[in-house]
Amino acid sequence: MQQRLAAVDNSDHYFAIVESQGERHLVDLGPTTSYKMELAPATEITVRGIPVRVQQNQVVMATRVRVGGQTIQINQQTSLR
């Protein structure tokens, strides 16, 4: 997994490329105001979310992220307008 930061609708969001069952998925992990977390490349996470198409790309808009035994609810309202 690779984590990056990008601006979405005037707020910074965490993005990750996550590998699952041999496929790579781009995941919007939500605004940086939801949580502060640095994820190492080998970190295992569980993501629940909504797949959406942005231009030519499919992106999973995370609604819940579980990492290290902690579950974080993500508020994606600014992104889903």
C-alpha positions in Angstrom: 0.0 0.0 0.0 1.2 3.5 -0.9 -0.2 6.6 0.8 -0.3 10.0 -0.7 -1.9 13.4 0.0 -4.0 15.4 -2.5 -6.4 18.3 -2.5 -10.1 17.5 -3.1 -12.7 20.3 -2.9 -10.5 22.6 -0.9 -9.5 20.0 1.6 -6.6 17.6 1.8 -7.4 13.9 1.5 -5.3 10.8 2.1 -5.2 8.5 -1.0 -3.8 5.0 -1.1 -3.1 2.4 -3.8 -4.2 -0.8 -2.1 -3.5 -4.3 -3.4 -6.3 -6.9 -3.0 -6.5 -10.3 -4.6 -3.8 -9.4 -7.1 -5.5 -6.1 -8.2 -4.5 -2.6 -7.4 -7.2 -0.1 -6.3 -7.1 3.7 -5.8 -8.8 4.5 -2.5 -9.8 7.9 -1.1 -9.2 7.5 2.6 -11.0 10.7 3.4 -10.0 14.2 4.6 -6.9 14.6 6.7 -9.1 16.2 9.4 -10.7 12.8 10.0 -7.5 11.4 11.4 -3.7 11.8 11.4 -2.0 8.6 10.4 1.2 7.6 8.5 0.7 4.2 6.9 3.8 2.2 6.0 3.9 0.5 2.6 3.4 -3.0 4.2 0.5 -1.9 6.5 -2.5 -4.1 6.2 -5.8 -2.2 6.2 -9.5 -3.1 5.7 -11.5 -0.6 3.7 -15.3 -0.4 3.2 -16.5 2.1 0.7 -18.3 3.1 -2.4 -16.7 2.6 -5.8 -17.1 5.7 -8.1 -15.8 6.8 -11.4 -13.7 10.0 -11.6 -12.9 10.9 -15.1 -11.4 7.7 -16.5 -10.5 6.2 -13.2 -12.3 4.1 -10.6 -11.8 5.3 -7.1 -13.1 3.7 -3.8 -14.5 6.4 -1.5 -13.7 4.9 1.9 -16.5 5.1 4.5 -14.7 3.0 7.1 -11.0 2.1 7.5 -9.7 -0.5 9.9 -6.0 -0.4 10.8 -4.1 -1.8 13.8 -7.4 -2.9 15.5 -8.9 0.6 15.3 -11.9 1.4 13.1 -12.2 4.9 11.7 -15.5 6.3 10.3 -14.8 8.6 7.3 -17.0 11.6 6.4 -16.8 11.8 2.6 -19.6 14.4 2.2 -17.4 17.1 0.7 -16.2 14.6 -1.9 -19.6 13.1 -2.8 -21.2 16.4 -3.8 
